[in-house]
Amino acid sequence: MGRFEQIYEEHREAVRAFVRRRAPESVVEDVVSETFLVCWRKLDRIPDEPLPWLYAVARKTLANQRRRVAREQRVGAADPASLVAEPEPVGDSVLAGAFGALSEGDREVLRLIAWEGLSLKQAGVALGCSALAWPRPLPPREDAAGATARSD
């Protein structure tokens, strides 16, 4: 089995799940296909641990799709429902509220680590930055009464 076939067989379902959690079902297969097309074209540059790299390609493919849909919507050629959806936690309103209060970058780090099971280093690869760029100091948190607590 060649390297591409091995990568595809080992990681296609993980990439599909990654995309499915970030996009409507109508675009999942296109994004997954485009991700593996890039993999095929750049096979000689894929790191030994390909999954975080594949997630980075899928994220960029989704970003390109968002821009394309936004352009099409500006000229009235796209259905607003075709926009890529961002996943949010469900079932726990406190968790959903806390998640929603985070910046998009911090939410994506949590998605990569908690939902995709990546290490901090792998999440850095998927985000195109070093692991040292993420953990940032946590902001002060508020208790139920609204008083700010410090996590010293």
N, C-alpha and C positions, 0 to 999 in steps of 0.2 A: 504494500500500500504506500502510495506517495505521501509526501508531507501535507499537501493540500487536502487530500482525501482524509488523512488522519485528523487534521484540524477540524474539518467539516463534520466528520462523524462524532468526534469528542465534544464539540461545542455548539452544534447547530441548535439543539434544544435550549441551551442556556441563553444563546443570543435571541432566539425566538421569544423566550419568556421575558428577557430584558426589554425587548421592543414592545411586547404585548402590554407590559406594565406602564408603558409611556406613550402609547399610541392607540388610536381606534383600530379595531380588527381589520378594517378595510385597507389599511396600509401596511400591516405587519409583514406579509410575505414579500412585498416590494422592498421594504427596508432590509429585511434579512437577506434577500437576494443581492441587493446592492452591497451590503456589508461583505458578503463572501466573494463578490466580484472584485472588490478592492483587495481582499485577502489574496486572491489568485494573482492579481496584477503586481502585488508587492510581496510576493511569497519570500523573496530573498531578504527582505527587511523585517520580517515578523520576528519578535523576540521568542526566546525559548518557552516562555509562559505566555501563550497567545490570547487567553481569554480577556484580560484587562485591555489589551490592544484592540481586540474585536469590539468590546464595549465602547471604546473611544471612537472607532469607526462608525458604529451604529449611532452614537450620540451626534456625530457630525452629519451623518445622513439624515437623521431626524431634524436637525437644525436647518439643513438645506431644504428639506420638505416644508418646514414651517415658513421659511422665507418665500418659497415658491407659492405656497397657498396664500400668503399675505399679499403678494404681488397680484395674484389672480383675483383675490377679493377686491383689491383696489380698482380693478377694471371691470368688476362684476362677473368674472368668469368662473369663480369657485364657490362652492357651497360652503357656508359658514360651518356646517357640521363636519366638514372634512379636516378641520384643524386638529392638530395633534394634542391630545389631552395630557395633562400632568396628573399623575396618581397622587392620591391623598389617603392617609390612613382612615379606615372606617371602623365603626363599632365602639369607639372610645372618644367622646367629644373633648375631653381634656387633652388627650394625646393629639387629636386633630388640631385643636387650637394652638397647642405648643408648636406643632410641626408647621402650621401656617404662619406662625410668628417669626420663623427662621427665614433667613435670606434664601434665595433660590440655590445658591451655591452650597450652603449648609444642608439644605434639604437633599440635594443630589448626593452629597457625601454620605448622609444617613441612608439614602436609598441603596447606594452601592455597597455599603458595609452591612446594613441590616437585611435588605431584601436580596441582594445579589451574593452576599456572603464573602465579599472581598476583604482582604486585609487593608490596612491604611496605606501601605506601599502600593498594593494593586489598585486601590481607588485613585491614588495619585497618577498612576499610569493611565487609567481610564479617563481622568480629567485633564491629562496633559500637564501635570505639575508634579513636583516632588512631594513625597510624604511629609516632608518637613513644612510644607506650605499649609498643611492642615494639621495638626490640631491647633486651633486658635483658642485664645482665652475665652472662656464662657462669659457671656454677659451676666450682670446681676439678675437674679430671679426674684419674682414677687410671690409672697405667700397669699393665702386666700383672702386676707384682709387688705391686700394691696401694698403692704410694707415691703420694701426692697431688702432682700437678704443677700449677703455676700457668701460666696463659696470659698472661704479662706481655709 
